[in-house]
Amino acid sequence: SGWKAAKKSKLPTEEPTTSEVPTQEYDENYEEPQRNMGLNGKGLLQITLSSLSNPQWGGGRSYEENLKICYQKCTANTQCTGIQIAPTYWDHQECFLMNGNELYDRSGWKAAKKSKLPTEEPTTSEVPTQEYDENYEEPQRSMGLNGKVLLQITLSSLSNPQWGGGRSYEENLKICYQKCTANTQCTGIQIAPTYWDHQECFLMNGNELYDRSGWKAAKKEKSTDCDSALIPLL
């Protein structure tokens, strides 16, 4: 009630111009991207490609240009089996490199799998470095450690290599162990997923592991809970 409406007397019948035709959204090495789908598996890397509110970030690239860059990043990564792209209405256009093969419903997202996955065994240089300290139990994948957070330490950044001097994940893990060992209240550590831009180490006072996708946790083999004041770390 109260509204008014009007139609054009002559509606256009011509075909859209070339500039109006959507850009091809897939790479020949990938399956066609699936709308409203995500890709399950291990997140290898999260890349912020551009920003709607800050056009200088990404040089005002279009969605299709960002998608192309995301494909290129995945192609260059031997562990990457596919990509998923955050919704276009997000302020930051996010690309996720994934190691997984199962698509699932995820509103607003797009996902694409590589059409041909590598079958070769990893080279010696790709074999993970020893990931645990002799004073700790072996770190558990996709697990967190319940309890009190004693300290959160940002060890390095993917987008800012100067932060942390370009340390590897294994080097950051070693530092996290050292910080926990130096703290009498610390009973174990948990490490944020490797694809987070900031590599975060959490010193914990607790002993119960729980499911936490993408995280790793390790308990001291011999730990003592202590109610004394927190000893500051240097």
Protein Blocks (a to p, Z undefined) as FASTA:
>chain_A
ZZacdddfbdcfbdcdfklpccdfbdfkbccddehiacedjdfbdcdfbdfklmmgonlp
afklmmmmmmmmmmmpmklgbdcdddfkbmbacddddddfbdcddehiacdddfbdcfbd
cdfklpccdfbdfkbccddehiacedjdfbdcdfbdfklmmgonlpafklmmmmmmmmmm
mpmklgbdcdddfkbmbacddddddfbdcddehiacdddfbdcddfbdcdddZZ
